[in-house]
């Protein structure tokens, strides 16, 4: 997709965020916008895009990232499809990390590490599920 498109989407979301009314419809829309934006933070290429455009140098944007930490609370985190975004949100609180994201190699490294984690996690989870199924089968057999 075009980088200008992403920049436009970011600005539209921020404008909507600041001009939403405080009624239920506005709160629902605000929740959806923030949920979508927080989950975008799981994408290292998007973080690289934001860094290259200077968003992480903007104090208001950095303060907004700090505000978004409320997504770590269980009442909000349960809505996330990409929980790794919370780790990225935490890392974005550090200036050094934000500065490093300007480098495309940094984003590539993070992307590769995420893929390795998912591959390892999938295999490990499968082994745990198989062990649990075997244990349940043994328990069912011993009860009879």
C-alpha positions as CSV (number, residue, x, y, z in Angstrom):
1,X,0.0,0.0,0.0
2,X,1.0,3.6,-0.5
3,X,2.8,5.2,2.4
4,X,0.8,8.4,1.9
5,X,-2.3,6.4,2.5
6,X,-1.0,5.2,5.9
7,X,-0.1,8.8,6.8
8,X,-3.6,10.0,5.9
9,X,-5.2,7.2,7.9
10,X,-3.1,8.1,11.0
11,X,-4.1,11.7,10.8
12,X,-7.8,10.9,10.2
13,X,-7.8,8.7,13.3
14,X,-6.2,11.4,15.4
15,X,-8.7,14.0,14.2
16,X,-11.6,11.7,14.9
17,X,-10.1,11.0,18.3
18,X,-9.9,14.6,19.3
19,X,-13.3,15.7,17.9
20,X,-15.5,12.8,19.0
21,X,-18.4,13.7,21.1
22,X,-18.6,12.2,24.6
23,X,-21.8,10.2,24.0
24,X,-22.0,6.4,23.7
25,X,-21.6,6.4,19.9
26,X,-18.5,8.6,20.2
27,X,-17.1,6.4,23.0
28,X,-17.7,3.3,20.9
29,X,-16.0,4.8,17.9
30,X,-13.1,6.0,20.0
31,X,-12.7,2.5,21.5
32,X,-12.6,1.0,18.0
33,X,-10.1,3.5,16.7
34,X,-7.8,3.0,19.6
35,X,-8.1,-0.7,19.4
36,X,-7.2,-0.7,15.8
37,X,-4.3,1.7,16.3
38,X,-2.9,-0.2,19.2
39,X,-3.0,-3.5,17.2
40,X,-1.2,-1.7,14.3
41,X,1.7,-1.3,16.7
42,X,2.3,-5.0,16.4
43,X,3.6,-4.5,12.9
44,X,7.3,-3.5,12.9
45,X,7.0,-2.1,9.3
46,X,4.3,0.3,10.5
47,X,6.5,1.4,13.4
48,X,9.3,2.0,10.9
49,X,6.9,4.0,8.8
50,X,5.9,6.2,11.8
51,X,9.5,6.6,12.8
52,X,10.6,7.7,9.4
53,X,7.9,10.2,9.2
54,X,9.0,11.7,12.6
55,X,5.9,10.8,14.6
56,X,8.0,9.5,17.5
57,X,9.7,12.9,17.8
58,X,6.4,14.6,18.3
59,X,5.8,15.0,22.1
60,X,2.0,14.9,21.7
61,X,2.3,11.6,19.9
62,X,4.6,10.1,22.5
63,X,2.2,11.2,25.2
64,X,-0.6,9.5,23.3
65,X,1.4,6.3,23.3
66,X,1.8,6.6,27.0
67,X,-2.0,7.2,27.4
68,X,-2.6,4.0,25.4
69,X,-0.9,1.9,28.1
70,X,-4.4,1.3,29.6
71,X,-4.8,-1.4,27.0
72,X,-2.5,-3.6,29.2
73,X,-5.3,-3.9,31.7
74,X,-7.2,-7.2,31.4
75,X,-10.6,-5.5,30.8
76,X,-9.2,-4.0,27.6
77,X,-6.5,-6.5,26.6
78,X,-9.2,-9.2,26.2
79,X,-10.2,-7.4,23.0
80,X,-6.8,-7.7,21.3
81,X,-6.2,-10.1,18.5
82,X,-2.5,-9.4,18.4
83,X,-1.3,-9.3,22.0
84,X,2.3,-8.7,20.8
85,X,1.2,-5.1,20.2
86,X,1.3,-4.6,24.0
87,X,5.0,-5.5,24.1
88,X,5.6,-3.0,21.3
89,X,3.6,-0.4,23.1
90,X,5.7,-0.9,26.2
91,X,8.9,-0.7,24.1
92,X,7.7,2.5,22.5
93,X,7.8,4.2,25.9
94,X,11.6,4.2,25.6
95,X,13.2,6.9,23.5
96,X,16.1,4.7,22.4
97,X,13.7,2.2,20.9
98,X,11.8,4.8,19.1
99,X,15.0,6.2,17.6
100,X,16.2,2.8,16.4
101,X,12.9,2.2,14.5
102,X,14.0,4.7,11.9
103,X,16.4,2.0,10.7
104,X,14.6,-0.4,8.3
105,X,17.0,-3.2,9.4
106,X,15.7,-2.8,13.0
107,X,12.1,-3.3,11.8
108,X,13.2,-6.3,9.7
109,X,14.9,-7.8,12.7
110,X,11.8,-7.4,14.9
111,X,9.7,-8.9,12.2
112,X,11.9,-11.9,11.9
113,X,12.0,-12.4,15.6
114,X,8.2,-12.3,15.7
115,X,8.0,-15.0,13.0
116,X,10.4,-17.2,14.9
117,X,8.4,-16.7,18.1
118,X,5.2,-17.7,16.4
119,X,6.8,-20.7,14.9
120,X,8.2,-21.9,18.2
121,X,5.0,-21.0,20.1
122,X,2.9,-23.0,17.6
123,X,5.0,-26.1,18.0
124,X,5.3,-25.8,21.7
125,X,1.5,-25.2,22.1
126,X,0.8,-28.3,19.9
127,X,3.0,-30.4,22.2
128,X,1.3,-29.1,25.3
129,X,-2.1,-29.8,23.8
130,X,-1.1,-33.3,22.8
131,X,0.2,-34.0,26.3
132,X,-3.0,-32.6,27.9
133,X,-5.1,-34.8,25.6
134,X,-3.1,-37.9,26.5
135,X,-3.4,-37.0,30.2
136,X,-7.1,-36.6,29.9
137,X,-7.4,-39.9,28.0
138,X,-5.4,-41.6,30.8
139,X,-7.6,-40.1,33.5
140,X,-10.8,-41.2,31.6
141,X,-9.3,-44.7,31.3
142,X,-8.4,-45.0,35.0
143,X,-11.8,-43.7,36.1
144,X,-13.6,-46.5,34.3
